[in-house]
Amino acid sequence: MKKPLITIIGSINMDLITNTTKFPLQGETVIGGFFKMLPGGKGANQAISASRLGGQVQFIGCVGDDQFGTELKKVLHDEGIHLRVKPVTGESSGVATIILSEGDNRIIVTPGANDCVDVNYLETLKEEILKSDLVLVQFEIPLQSIKYILELCHDNEIPLIVNPAPAKKLELEEWMRAAVITPNETEATELFGELKDFRKHPIAQKLVVTQGKEGAAYLENEMFNCIPTFSVDAIDTTGAGDTFNGALAVAMTEGQSLKEAIKFANGAAALSVQKLGAQSGMPTRKELEIFLKKEGV
């Protein structure tokens, strides 16, 4: 039986990671512990998460015509992902500068070629997008591209997961075109207000709000119900949300209920934070199944 096709449209970056014992204050210099250069970008991360968990994944994005771009494409190719990635002449690849400290992170993203994932480029790949059984998109590409994808998927009845990270505002009618919207707590508050006040709003039915070590919440019987995650020792939370979104996409294409899909995604995210780097900690399907069985899920 042919696997459902998951198309992920989004960013691809090189992550420049520095570890330190404390976050520097404004104007302060601190000494770092180590430096690593690892592939990342929300779109690429989510594509790798979904592929490792057994999804058939098509990735659409852009890189620069530089060494980073060549390396980033190879990483995705080696994960078995079908690439629709354009090298952009004269543009740098996207870069994320990440500071790790005290089990948390602070990130600055420089988009570079990710800004070239524009409507004109997506139009050239329209037929490939329309072959999808589910589409997943984040907000590290131009906002007009997000709106185009929302309309295209809605008009063609393709389920769309929107991960609004970083948070950018849309009109209500645009949000309503999504099947599922997956902000974290900060993004949810910025975009939609406090969950306790928002549960009767039409968009609440579409929300799955990730809450870090607390798990993820969704609307059930007009109340936001939090499905707890698993207790693990976190080394690096970078990419946990991306792991969650990729896993959620796989679970949804397999016909799991939203509640079961969230449990599945919580498990994947819990495994991911136990290793350094956004992609290196993302589990395989076998690893996740062993973990969930051990946890009694």
ROKOLTI-518233 format. One record per residue: residue number from 1; x, y, z of N, C-alpha, C in turn. Coordinates in nm, 3 decimals. Layout:
NODE num    n.c1    n.c2    n.c3   ca.c1   ca.c2   ca.c3    c.c1    c.c2    c.c3
NODE NUM       X       Y       Z       X       Y       Z       X       Y       Z
...
END
This chain:
NODE num    n.c1    n.c2    n.c3   ca.c1   ca.c2   ca.c3    c.c1    c.c2    c.c3
NODE   1   0.084  -0.119   0.000   0.000   0.000   0.000   0.089   0.125   0.000
NODE   2   0.059   0.220  -0.087   0.140   0.341  -0.098   0.121   0.428   0.025
NODE   3   0.234   0.480   0.077   0.228   0.568   0.193   0.171   0.703   0.154
NODE   4   0.098   0.767   0.246   0.052   0.904   0.220   0.173   0.997   0.202
NODE   5   0.157   1.098   0.117   0.264   1.194   0.093   0.247   1.316   0.184
NODE   6   0.350   1.342   0.265   0.355   1.461   0.350   0.448   1.562   0.284
NODE   7   0.394   1.678   0.249   0.477   1.785   0.193   0.504   1.889   0.301
NODE   8   0.631   1.916   0.323   0.671   2.015   0.422   0.737   2.131   0.348
NODE   9   0.682   2.249   0.368   0.730   2.369   0.300   0.787   2.462   0.406
NODE  10   0.915   2.497   0.394   0.969   2.583   0.498   1.117   2.610   0.489
NODE  11   1.172   2.643   0.604   1.309   2.693   0.613   1.409   2.579   0.625
NODE  12   1.530   2.610   0.581   1.644   2.519   0.597   1.763   2.606   0.633
NODE  13   1.825   2.578   0.748   1.931   2.662   0.802   2.051   2.580   0.846
NODE  14   2.163   2.648   0.865   2.273   2.590   0.940   2.268   2.650   1.079
NODE  15   2.267   2.564   1.181   2.263   2.609   1.320   2.404   2.625   1.374
NODE  16   2.435   2.743   1.424   2.564   2.771   1.487   2.541   2.776   1.638
NODE  17   2.586   2.674   1.708   2.547   2.653   1.848   2.664   2.680   1.943
NODE  18   2.638   2.766   2.041   2.736   2.795   2.145   2.676   2.761   2.281
NODE  19   2.751   2.686   2.361   2.709   2.651   2.497   2.780   2.741   2.597
NODE  20   2.709   2.783   2.700   2.770   2.865   2.805   2.702   2.836   2.938
NODE  21   2.767   2.871   3.047   2.709   2.845   3.179   2.599   2.943   3.215
NODE  22   2.597   3.061   3.149   2.491   3.159   3.174   2.467   3.240   3.048
NODE  23   2.342   3.284   3.029   2.310   3.373   2.918   2.371   3.511   2.945
NODE  24   2.439   3.572   2.847   2.495   3.706   2.871   2.385   3.810   2.882
NODE  25   2.405   3.904   2.972   2.316   4.019   2.981   2.354   4.118   2.870
NODE  26   2.271   4.220   2.850   2.301   4.319   2.748   2.436   4.385   2.776
NODE  27   2.524   4.383   2.676   2.656   4.442   2.689   2.757   4.355   2.760
NODE  28   2.718   4.237   2.802   2.807   4.149   2.878   2.873   4.045   2.787
NODE  29   2.997   4.011   2.816   3.068   3.904   2.748   3.088   3.788   2.844
NODE  30   3.052   3.668   2.802   3.076   3.549   2.883   3.158   3.450   2.801
NODE  31   3.221   3.355   2.868   3.303   3.254   2.801   3.218   3.132   2.769
NODE  32   3.224   3.087   2.644   3.148   2.971   2.602   3.216   2.840   2.637
NODE  33   3.135   2.735   2.641   3.189   2.602   2.670   3.233   2.529   2.545
NODE  34   3.146   2.526   2.443   3.180   2.462   2.316   3.102   2.527   2.203
NODE  35   3.145   2.499   2.080   3.077   2.548   1.960   3.056   2.432   1.866
NODE  36   2.936   2.422   1.807   2.906   2.319   1.708   2.830   2.382   1.592
NODE  37   2.844   2.323   1.474   2.773   2.367   1.354   2.689   2.249   1.307
NODE  38   2.556   2.263   1.314   2.466   2.151   1.284   2.355   2.196   1.190
NODE  39   2.306   2.108   1.102   2.195   2.143   1.013   2.067   2.165   1.091
NODE  40   1.985   2.264   1.046   1.860   2.294   1.114   1.764   2.368   1.023
NODE  41   1.683   2.455   1.084   1.573   2.521   1.013   1.445   2.446   1.044
NODE  42   1.339   2.518   1.080   1.216   2.451   1.122   1.161   2.357   1.015
NODE  43   1.163   2.400   0.889   1.111   2.316   0.784   1.191   2.188   0.768
NODE  44   1.323   2.201   0.759   1.410   2.084   0.744   1.400   1.992   0.865
NODE  45   1.397   2.052   0.985   1.384   1.971   1.107   1.256   1.887   1.104
NODE  46   1.146   1.950   1.069   1.018   1.879   1.068   1.015   1.770   0.961
NODE  47   1.082   1.798   0.850   1.089   1.697   0.743   1.166   1.574   0.790
NODE  48   1.277   1.596   0.859   1.357   1.484   0.908   1.282   1.407   1.016
NODE  49   1.214   1.480   1.105   1.132   1.414   1.208   1.030   1.321   1.145
NODE  50   0.956   1.373   1.047   0.851   1.293   0.983   0.910   1.174   0.906
NODE  51   1.022   1.195   0.839   1.083   1.088   0.761   1.134   0.976   0.851
NODE  52   1.200   1.010   0.959   1.253   0.907   1.050   1.141   0.826   1.115
NODE  53   1.025   0.888   1.129   0.912   0.818   1.192   0.828   0.741   1.091
NODE  54   0.877   0.730   0.968   0.812   0.645   0.869   0.729   0.716   0.766
NODE  55   0.727   0.849   0.767   0.650   0.922   0.668   0.720   0.930   0.533
NODE  56   0.641   0.936   0.426   0.695   0.966   0.294   0.692   1.118   0.279
NODE  57   0.811   1.179   0.272   0.820   1.324   0.286   0.877   1.390   0.161
NODE  58   0.810   1.496   0.119   0.859   1.585   0.015   0.888   1.721   0.081
NODE  59   1.009   1.774   0.058   1.044   1.901   0.120   1.066   2.008   0.015
NODE  60   1.003   2.124   0.036   1.016   2.239  -0.054   1.082   2.354   0.021
NODE  61   1.191   2.407  -0.035   1.261   2.518   0.028   1.369   2.573  -0.062
NODE  62   1.450   2.664  -0.009   1.559   2.726  -0.083   1.684   2.734   0.003
NODE  63   1.801   2.721  -0.062   1.930   2.742   0.004   2.011   2.841  -0.078
NODE  64   2.120   2.891  -0.022   2.209   2.979  -0.096   2.304   2.898  -0.183
NODE  65   2.375   2.969  -0.271   2.474   2.901  -0.354   2.609   2.903  -0.282
NODE  66   2.610   2.844  -0.163   2.730   2.842  -0.079   2.752   2.702  -0.024
NODE  67   2.859   2.685   0.052   2.892   2.554   0.106   2.784   2.503   0.201
NODE  68   2.725   2.593   0.280   2.617   2.551   0.369   2.503   2.489   0.289
NODE  69   2.467   2.553   0.177   2.357   2.503   0.096   2.382   2.362   0.046
NODE  70   2.502   2.335  -0.001   2.538   2.201  -0.049   2.527   2.099   0.063
NODE  71   2.579   2.134   0.180   2.576   2.042   0.294   2.433   2.016   0.341
NODE  72   2.352   2.122   0.344   2.215   2.108   0.394   2.130   2.021   0.302
NODE  73   2.147   2.034   0.173   2.074   1.949   0.078   2.114   1.803   0.094
NODE  74   2.242   1.778   0.114   2.290   1.640   0.129   2.231   1.574   0.254
NODE  75   2.221   1.651   0.362   2.163   1.596   0.485   2.020   1.548   0.460
NODE  76   1.940   1.629   0.394   1.801   1.591   0.367   1.794   1.473   0.272
NODE  77   1.877   1.475   0.169   1.879   1.364   0.073   1.913   1.233   0.143
NODE  78   2.011   1.236   0.232   2.055   1.116   0.302   1.948   1.062   0.398
NODE  79   1.851   1.146   0.435   1.739   1.102   0.520   1.626   1.040   0.439
NODE  80   1.644   1.031   0.307   1.542   0.970   0.222   1.428   1.063   0.187
NODE  81   1.451   1.193   0.198   1.348   1.293   0.170   1.355   1.334   0.023
NODE  82   1.240   1.343  -0.042   1.234   1.387  -0.181   1.247   1.539  -0.184
NODE  83   1.351   1.589  -0.250   1.383   1.732  -0.241   1.329   1.813  -0.357
NODE  84   1.271   1.927  -0.322   1.237   2.033  -0.416   1.302   2.160  -0.362
NODE  85   1.436   2.157  -0.358   1.514   2.263  -0.295   1.594   2.337  -0.402
NODE  86   1.570   2.468  -0.412   1.636   2.549  -0.514   1.754   2.626  -0.456
NODE  87   1.876   2.611  -0.515   1.987   2.697  -0.477   1.968   2.836  -0.541
NODE  88   1.978   2.941  -0.462   1.953   3.077  -0.510   2.087   3.147  -0.532
NODE  89   2.112   3.185  -0.657   2.238   3.250  -0.692   2.253   3.385  -0.621
NODE  90   2.371   3.407  -0.562   2.399   3.534  -0.497   2.339   3.551  -0.360
NODE  91   2.279   3.447  -0.305   2.214   3.455  -0.174   2.282   3.358  -0.078
NODE  92   2.287   3.393   0.048   2.342   3.302   0.149   2.235   3.207   0.200
NODE  93   2.275   3.092   0.246   2.181   3.002   0.312   2.139   3.059   0.446
NODE  94   2.024   3.015   0.494   1.977   3.060   0.624   2.068   3.013   0.736
NODE  95   2.077   3.095   0.841   2.161   3.063   0.956   2.082   3.089   1.084
NODE  96   2.094   3.000   1.181   2.038   3.022   1.315   2.152   3.023   1.416
NODE  97   2.164   3.130   1.491   2.264   3.141   1.596   2.197   3.106   1.729
NODE  98   2.245   3.000   1.793   2.177   2.944   1.910   2.270   2.947   2.031
NODE  99   2.220   3.002   2.142   2.294   2.999   2.267   2.223   2.902   2.361
NODE 100   2.298   2.805   2.412   2.245   2.706   2.505   2.296   2.735   2.645
NODE 101   2.206   2.732   2.742   2.246   2.748   2.881   2.134   2.702   2.972
NODE 102   2.170   2.634   3.079   2.073   2.595   3.182   1.957   2.515   3.125
NODE 103   1.987   2.428   3.026   1.884   2.342   2.968   1.783   2.412   2.881
NODE 104   1.811   2.538   2.841   1.720   2.614   2.756   1.799   2.678   2.643
NODE 105   1.729   2.754   2.556   1.799   2.812   2.441   1.745   2.951   2.409
NODE 106   1.830   3.031   2.340   1.791   3.159   2.280   1.844   3.158   2.138
NODE 107   1.760   3.201   2.043   1.792   3.180   1.902   1.772   3.308   1.821
NODE 108   1.867   3.338   1.732   1.852   3.444   1.632   1.857   3.379   1.495
NODE 109   1.755   3.401   1.414   1.749   3.341   1.280   1.775   3.448   1.174
NODE 110   1.871   3.421   1.085   1.898   3.506   0.969   1.846   3.432   0.845
NODE 111   1.736   3.477   0.785   1.666   3.396   0.683   1.746   3.363   0.558
NODE 112   1.820   3.459   0.503   1.894   3.432   0.379   1.801   3.383   0.269
NODE 113   1.835   3.269   0.209   1.760   3.215   0.095   1.619   3.171   0.131
NODE 114   1.589   3.156   0.259   1.453   3.118   0.297   1.349   3.221   0.253
NODE 115   1.393   3.345   0.240   1.301   3.449   0.193   1.266   3.431   0.045
NODE 116   1.338   3.343  -0.023   1.311   3.317  -0.165   1.206   3.207  -0.186
NODE 117   1.156   3.151  -0.076   1.042   3.057  -0.086   0.917   3.144  -0.099
NODE 118   0.907   3.211  -0.215   0.800   3.307  -0.235   0.687   3.247  -0.319
NODE 119   0.584   3.325  -0.341   0.467   3.274  -0.414   0.503   3.231  -0.556
NODE 120   0.590   3.306  -0.622   0.630   3.270  -0.759   0.697   3.133  -0.762
NODE 121   0.783   3.107  -0.665   0.850   2.976  -0.658   0.749   2.866  -0.629
NODE 122   0.658   2.890  -0.536   0.558   2.789  -0.501   0.465   2.760  -0.619
NODE 123   0.437   2.861  -0.699   0.353   2.841  -0.817   0.416   2.740  -0.913
NODE 124   0.550   2.741  -0.923   0.619   2.646  -1.012   0.607   2.503  -0.961
NODE 125   0.576   2.487  -0.833   0.565   2.353  -0.772   0.422   2.320  -0.733
NODE 126   0.327   2.395  -0.786   0.187   2.378  -0.748   0.139   2.234  -0.768
NODE 127   0.171   2.176  -0.883   0.124   2.040  -0.912   0.183   1.939  -0.814
NODE 128   0.306   1.961  -0.771   0.368   1.871  -0.674   0.301   1.885  -0.538
NODE 129   0.267   2.007  -0.501   0.198   2.029  -0.373   0.061   1.962  -0.374
NODE 130  -0.007   1.969  -0.487  -0.142   1.913  -0.497  -0.146   1.760  -0.490
NODE 131  -0.032   1.696  -0.500  -0.025   1.550  -0.485  -0.023   1.509  -0.338
NODE 132  -0.014   1.606  -0.249   0.005   1.579  -0.106  -0.122   1.525  -0.040
NODE 133  -0.101   1.438   0.059  -0.211   1.395   0.146  -0.220   1.483   0.270
NODE 134  -0.111   1.552   0.301  -0.108   1.648   0.412   0.009   1.743   0.387
NODE 135  -0.010   1.870   0.423   0.096   1.970   0.411   0.123   2.029   0.549
NODE 136   0.250   2.055   0.575   0.294   2.117   0.701   0.379   2.238   0.668
NODE 137   0.349   2.351   0.731   0.422   2.474   0.703   0.449   2.549   0.833
NODE 138   0.561   2.623   0.836   0.597   2.707   0.951   0.612   2.851   0.901
NODE 139   0.649   2.942   0.993   0.650   3.084   0.959   0.790   3.142   0.941
NODE 140   0.886   3.060   0.900   1.020   3.110   0.869   1.038   3.136   0.720
NODE 141   0.927   3.145   0.648   0.926   3.184   0.508   0.831   3.304   0.495
NODE 142   0.829   3.374   0.380   0.746   3.495   0.369   0.598   3.472   0.401
NODE 143   0.536   3.570   0.465   0.397   3.559   0.506   0.304   3.540   0.386
NODE 144   0.333   3.607   0.273   0.249   3.590   0.155   0.250   3.445   0.106
NODE 145   0.361   3.377   0.125   0.370   3.235   0.089   0.281   3.151   0.179
NODE 146   0.277   3.185   0.307   0.188   3.115   0.401   0.043   3.129   0.357
NODE 147   0.005   3.251   0.322  -0.133   3.276   0.278  -0.166   3.199   0.151
NODE 148  -0.070   3.192   0.060  -0.090   3.118  -0.065  -0.112   2.969  -0.034
NODE 149  -0.031   2.913   0.055  -0.043   2.771   0.089  -0.177   2.744   0.159
NODE 150  -0.216   2.833   0.248  -0.345   2.818   0.316  -0.460   2.812   0.216
NODE 151  -0.458   2.902   0.121  -0.566   2.906   0.021  -0.561   2.785  -0.071
NODE 152  -0.441   2.749  -0.115  -0.427   2.635  -0.206  -0.474   2.506  -0.142
NODE 153  -0.432   2.481  -0.020  -0.471   2.357   0.049  -0.620   2.356   0.080
NODE 154  -0.672   2.469   0.125  -0.815   2.476   0.157  -0.901   2.451   0.033
NODE 155  -0.865   2.515  -0.078  -0.944   2.502  -0.201  -0.938   2.362  -0.259
NODE 156  -0.832   2.289  -0.226  -0.815   2.153  -0.281  -0.832   2.044  -0.175
NODE 157  -0.887   2.082  -0.059  -0.922   1.990   0.049  -0.804   1.904   0.093
NODE 158  -0.688   1.969   0.104  -0.568   1.902   0.155  -0.548   1.947   0.300
NODE 159  -0.547   1.855   0.397  -0.526   1.897   0.536  -0.393   1.969   0.552
NODE 160  -0.396   2.081   0.626  -0.277   2.162   0.645  -0.252   2.185   0.793
NODE 161  -0.132   2.149   0.839  -0.088   2.184   0.974  -0.008   2.313   0.963
NODE 162  -0.047   2.413   1.040   0.025   2.542   1.043   0.094   2.554   1.178
NODE 163   0.226   2.560   1.174   0.306   2.582   1.294   0.350   2.729   1.294
NODE 164   0.280   2.817   1.366   0.305   2.961   1.356   0.425   3.006   1.437
NODE 165   0.541   2.962   1.392   0.665   2.993   1.462   0.769   3.043   1.361
NODE 166   0.820   3.167   1.382   0.781   3.263   1.486   0.642   3.321   1.458
NODE 167   0.579   3.374   1.561   0.440   3.419   1.551   0.424   3.535   1.452
NODE 168   0.329   3.519   1.361   0.290   3.627   1.269   0.139   3.624   1.260
NODE 169   0.077   3.740   1.255  -0.069   3.747   1.257  -0.129   3.724   1.119
NODE 170  -0.244   3.656   1.118  -0.325   3.636   0.998  -0.468   3.677   1.031
NODE 171  -0.548   3.696   0.927  -0.690   3.721   0.948  -0.759   3.591   0.991
NODE 172  -0.870   3.604   1.062  -0.941   3.488   1.112  -0.977   3.391   0.999
NODE 173  -1.026   3.444   0.887  -1.066   3.357   0.777  -0.946   3.280   0.722
NODE 174  -0.826   3.337   0.733  -0.706   3.266   0.688  -0.670   3.155   0.785
NODE 175  -0.674   3.183   0.915  -0.647   3.078   1.014  -0.744   2.962   0.999
NODE 176  -0.869   2.993   0.968  -0.973   2.890   0.962  -0.950   2.792   0.846
NODE 177  -0.862   2.825   0.752  -0.833   2.734   0.641  -0.741   2.619   0.683
NODE 178  -0.678   2.632   0.797  -0.589   2.526   0.846  -0.670   2.414   0.909
NODE 179  -0.614   2.293   0.904  -0.677   2.180   0.974  -0.637   2.182   1.121
NODE 180  -0.510   2.207   1.146  -0.456   2.211   1.282  -0.355   2.325   1.290
NODE 181  -0.355   2.397   1.404  -0.260   2.506   1.427  -0.183   2.472   1.554
NODE 182  -0.048   2.477   1.548   0.033   2.424   1.657   0.131   2.528   1.716
NODE 183   0.081   2.631   1.781   0.171   2.726   1.847   0.222   2.670   1.979
NODE 184   0.333   2.726   2.028   0.367   2.700   2.168   0.289   2.799   2.254
NODE 185   0.310   2.793   2.386   0.230   2.877   2.476   0.249   3.026   2.447
NODE 186   0.373   3.066   2.424   0.402   3.207   2.399   0.336   3.254   2.271
NODE 187   0.349   3.175   2.166   0.289   3.209   2.036   0.137   3.211   2.045
NODE 188   0.080   3.116   2.117  -0.066   3.110   2.131  -0.120   3.235   2.199
NODE 189  -0.053   3.278   2.306  -0.096   3.398   2.378  -0.083   3.522   2.291
NODE 190   0.029   3.532   2.219   0.051   3.649   2.133  -0.051   3.656   2.020
NODE 191  -0.086   3.541   1.964  -0.173   3.539   1.847  -0.322   3.533   1.882
NODE 192  -0.355   3.459   1.988  -0.496   3.427   2.013  -0.547   3.462   2.152
NODE 193  -0.460   3.501   2.243  -0.503   3.531   2.379  -0.483   3.413   2.472
NODE 194  -0.521   3.430   2.598  -0.507   3.324   2.697  -0.600   3.207   2.665
NODE 195  -0.549   3.086   2.680  -0.630   2.967   2.647  -0.760   2.964   2.726
NODE 196  -0.755   3.001   2.855  -0.876   2.992   2.938  -0.986   3.087   2.888
NODE 197  -0.945   3.192   2.817  -1.042   3.288   2.764  -1.080   3.260   2.619
NODE 198  -1.012   3.166   2.559  -1.022   3.150   2.414  -1.101   3.027   2.371
NODE 199  -1.144   2.947   2.467  -1.195   2.814   2.433  -1.324   2.816   2.352
NODE 200  -1.400   2.926   2.355  -1.526   2.930   2.279  -1.510   2.998   2.144
NODE 201  -1.389   3.040   2.112  -1.361   3.102   1.982  -1.355   2.994   1.875
NODE 202  -1.403   3.021   1.752  -1.402   2.918   1.647  -1.266   2.855   1.622
NODE 203  -1.161   2.931   1.634  -1.028   2.879   1.603  -0.978   2.781   1.709
NODE 204  -1.040   2.784   1.827  -0.995   2.697   1.936  -1.002   2.549   1.898
NODE 205  -1.097   2.514   1.814  -1.113   2.374   1.771  -0.993   2.324   1.693
NODE 206  -0.914   2.416   1.640  -0.801   2.378   1.555  -0.667   2.381   1.629
NODE 207  -0.667   2.429   1.753  -0.542   2.452   1.824  -0.489   2.326   1.894
NODE 208  -0.360   2.304   1.878  -0.283   2.212   1.960  -0.166   2.294   2.013
NODE 209  -0.169   2.327   2.142  -0.071   2.418   2.199   0.036   2.339   2.273
NODE 210   0.159   2.347   2.225   0.268   2.276   2.293   0.311   2.356   2.415
NODE 211   0.336   2.283   2.525   0.363   2.347   2.653   0.492   2.295   2.718
NODE 212   0.592   2.268   2.633   0.721   2.225   2.684   0.712   2.097   2.765
NODE 213   0.772   2.099   2.882   0.776   1.978   2.966   0.640   1.940   3.024
NODE 214   0.539   2.028   3.006   0.404   1.997   3.053   0.326   1.912   2.952
NODE 215   0.366   1.914   2.825   0.294   1.838   2.723   0.231   1.926   2.618
NODE 216   0.109   1.892   2.576   0.039   1.970   2.474  -0.110   1.970   2.503
NODE 217  -0.175   2.085   2.478  -0.317   2.101   2.510  -0.400   2.114   2.383
NODE 218  -0.521   2.058   2.387  -0.616   2.073   2.278  -0.756   2.082   2.337
NODE 219  -0.850   2.129   2.256  -0.986   2.152   2.305  -1.065   2.022   2.307
NODE 220  -1.123   1.993   2.422  -1.207   1.874   2.437  -1.322   1.911   2.529
NODE 221  -1.444   1.898   2.478  -1.563   1.933   2.555  -1.557   2.077   2.608
NODE 222  -1.517   2.169   2.517  -1.510   2.312   2.545  -1.410   2.349   2.654
NODE 223  -1.319   2.258   2.687  -1.212   2.286   2.781  -1.079   2.242   2.720
NODE 224  -0.973   2.320   2.747  -0.842   2.279   2.698  -0.787   2.170   2.789
NODE 225  -0.763   2.055   2.728  -0.715   1.938   2.799  -0.568   1.918   2.767
NODE 226  -0.484   1.917   2.870  -0.340   1.899   2.848  -0.304   1.751   2.856
NODE 227  -0.245   1.701   2.750  -0.193   1.565   2.750  -0.048   1.571   2.795
NODE 228  -0.017   1.517   2.912   0.118   1.532   2.966   0.221   1.459   2.881
NODE 229   0.342   1.512   2.882   0.451   1.447   2.812   0.520   1.351   2.909
NODE 230   0.641   1.309   2.876   0.711   1.207   2.953   0.828   1.270   3.027
NODE 231   0.855   1.221   3.145   0.962   1.276   3.228   1.097   1.223   3.181
NODE 232   1.180   1.313   3.130   1.314   1.277   3.082   1.412   1.386   3.125
NODE 233   1.541   1.355   3.119   1.644   1.453   3.148   1.679   1.528   3.019
NODE 234   1.640   1.655   3.012   1.661   1.735   2.891   1.804   1.786   2.884
NODE 235   1.869   1.762   2.770   2.003   1.815   2.744   1.994   1.938   2.654
NODE 236   1.906   1.931   2.553   1.893   2.041   2.456   1.751   2.041   2.402
NODE 237   1.675   2.148   2.430   1.536   2.155   2.386   1.522   2.206   2.242
NODE 238   1.635   2.243   2.179   1.629   2.291   2.041   1.569   2.184   1.950
NODE 239   1.466   2.218   1.877   1.406   2.124   1.783   1.297   2.036   1.840
NODE 240   1.268   2.050   1.969   1.163   1.966   2.029   1.028   1.992   1.964
NODE 241   0.997   2.121   1.943   0.871   2.155   1.878   0.865   2.106   1.734
NODE 242   0.978   2.111   1.665   0.982   2.062   1.528   0.963   1.911   1.524
NODE 243   1.024   1.841   1.618   1.005   1.696   1.628   0.858   1.665   1.650
NODE 244   0.795   1.741   1.739   0.652   1.723   1.769   0.569   1.740   1.642
NODE 245   0.594   1.846   1.567   0.514   1.873   1.447   0.532   1.767   1.339
NODE 246   0.656   1.725   1.318   0.679   1.618   1.220   0.608   1.490   1.259
NODE 247   0.615   1.457   1.389   0.548   1.337   1.438   0.397   1.348   1.428
NODE 248   0.344   1.465   1.460   0.200   1.487   1.450   0.152   1.466   1.306
NODE 249   0.229   1.515   1.209   0.193   1.498   1.068   0.187   1.350   1.031
NODE 250   0.285   1.273   1.075   0.287   1.129   1.045   0.166   1.061   1.108
NODE 251   0.141   1.090   1.234   0.029   1.026   1.304  -0.105   1.059   1.238
NODE 252  -0.122   1.184   1.195  -0.247   1.223   1.131  -0.267   1.151   0.997
NODE 253  -0.159   1.136   0.919  -0.174   1.067   0.790  -0.198   0.918   0.809
NODE 254  -0.166   0.867   0.928  -0.193   0.726   0.958  -0.332   0.706   1.015
NODE 255  -0.409   0.814   1.028  -0.546   0.803   1.074  -0.563   0.799   1.225
NODE 256  -0.459   0.832   1.301  -0.473   0.836   1.446  -0.564   0.951   1.486
NODE 257  -0.637   0.933   1.596  -0.718   1.043   1.650  -0.624   1.153   1.695
NODE 258  -0.678   1.274   1.713  -0.594   1.385   1.754  -0.529   1.357   1.889
NODE 259  -0.604   1.299   1.980  -0.550   1.268   2.112  -0.435   1.169   2.102
NODE 260  -0.452   1.064   2.025  -0.345   0.965   2.008  -0.227   1.024   1.933
NODE 261  -0.255   1.109   1.835  -0.148   1.172   1.759  -0.062   1.261   1.849
NODE 262  -0.126   1.330   1.943  -0.053   1.416   2.036   0.035   1.331   2.129
NODE 263  -0.016   1.219   2.176   0.065   1.129   2.260   0.188   1.080   2.182
NODE 264   0.166   1.043   2.059   0.273   0.996   1.970   0.378   1.107   1.954
NODE 265   0.331   1.229   1.929   0.421   1.343   1.909   0.492   1.382   2.038
NODE 266   0.423   1.373   2.152   0.487   1.400   2.281   0.604   1.305   2.304
NODE 267   0.584   1.178   2.270   0.690   1.079   2.288   0.811   1.111   2.203
NODE 268   0.787   1.148   2.077   0.897   1.183   1.988   0.974   1.303   2.041
NODE 269   0.902   1.405   2.088   0.967   1.525   2.141   1.046   1.495   2.267
NODE 270   0.992   1.408   2.352   1.063   1.371   2.475   1.195   1.302   2.445
NODE 271   1.197   1.218   2.345   1.323   1.153   2.304   1.421   1.255   2.246
NODE 272   1.369   1.352   2.172   1.457   1.444   2.100   1.540   1.533   2.192
NODE 273   1.488   1.567   2.309   1.559   1.662   2.397   1.672   1.596   2.474
NODE 274   1.691   1.467   2.456   1.795   1.397   2.532   1.930   1.395   2.460
NODE 275   1.936   1.460   2.344   2.062   1.471   2.269   2.081   1.615   2.224
NODE 276   2.206   1.651   2.195   2.238   1.785   2.150   2.206   1.801   2.002
NODE 277   2.146   1.915   1.967   2.118   1.945   1.826   1.974   1.916   1.791
NODE 278   1.920   1.997   1.700   1.779   1.983   1.664   1.751   1.851   1.596
NODE 279   1.838   1.808   1.504   1.811   1.689   1.423   1.871   1.562   1.481
NODE 280   1.983   1.573   1.549   2.053   1.452   1.594   1.973   1.373   1.697
NODE 281   1.887   1.441   1.772   1.808   1.371   1.872   1.676   1.315   1.823
NODE 282   1.639   1.346   1.699   1.509   1.301   1.649   1.506   1.150   1.635
NODE 283   1.405   1.084   1.693   1.405   0.938   1.697   1.358   0.874   1.567
NODE 284   1.397   0.748   1.550   1.340   0.664   1.445   1.207   0.608   1.494
NODE 285   1.132   0.550   1.403   1.003   0.491   1.440   1.023   0.378   1.541
NODE 286   1.126   0.296   1.521   1.151   0.185   1.612   1.185   0.236   1.752
NODE 287   1.270   0.339   1.758   1.307   0.396   1.888   1.185   0.452   1.961
NODE 288   1.097   0.518   1.887   0.978   0.576   1.950   0.883   0.467   1.997
NODE 289   0.865   0.363   1.917   0.775   0.256   1.957   0.825   0.185   2.082
NODE 290   0.955   0.163   2.092   1.013   0.101   2.211   0.991   0.190   2.333
NODE 291   1.013   0.320   2.315   0.995   0.417   2.424   0.850   0.421   2.471
NODE 292   0.756   0.430   2.377   0.615   0.438   2.415   0.567   0.311   2.482
NODE 293   0.617   0.197   2.435   0.580   0.069   2.499   0.632   0.065   2.642
NODE 294   0.754   0.110   2.662   0.813   0.116   2.796   0.733   0.207   2.888
NODE 295   0.680   0.316   2.831   0.602   0.412   2.909   0.456   0.370   2.926
NODE 296   0.421   0.257   2.867   0.285   0.206   2.882   0.182   0.271   2.792
NODE 297   0.227   0.332   2.682   0.135   0.397   2.588   0.107   0.302   2.474
END
